[in-house]
Amino acid sequence: MAMEMDEIHRLIKQALPDAVIEITDLAGDGDHYKARVVSTAFKGKSRVQQHQMVYRALEGNMGGALHALALETVIAPE
C-alpha cells in the first residue's frame, strides 16, 4: 500500500514543527518521493543525523508503505 504525500508531510511536520517541506512524487506511483526539509532543528547535526530525524518522523514507514525517499535536508537560518 502506497503512502500519500499529505501523510508524509503531516508526520514530518509533527516531528519538526518549524519545518518547511517540499514533497514531489517522482514516479506517479505513490511509492517514490523526493522530499526537501528545511528546519532549524538540524543545526549542529551531521547530514546522517538530519536524515535519521526525518526517517524517525516517518514512524517506520520507510521500506514498507514508503518504498523510496530521496531526501535533502537543509539547516534553516535562524
URRA-V908073 format. One record per pair of residues at least 24 apart in sequence whose C-alpha atoms are under 6 Angstrom apart, sorted by the first residue. I is the first residue (numbers start at 0). J is the second residue. D is the distance in whole Angstrom. If there is no record, write none. Layout:
# URRA-V908073
i=[I:I]
j=[J:J]
d=[D:D]
This chain:
# URRA-V908073
i=[0:1:1:1:2:2:10:10:11:14:30:30:31:31:32:33:33:33:34:35:35:36:37:37:37:37:38:38:39:39:41:42]
j=[64:29:30:64:64:65:56:57:56:56:65:66:67:68:68:68:69:70:70:71:72:72:72:73:74:75:74:75:74:75:74:74]
d=[5:5:5:5:5:6:6:6:5:6:5:5:5:6:5:5:4:6:5:5:6:5:6:5:6:5:5:5:5:5:5:6]
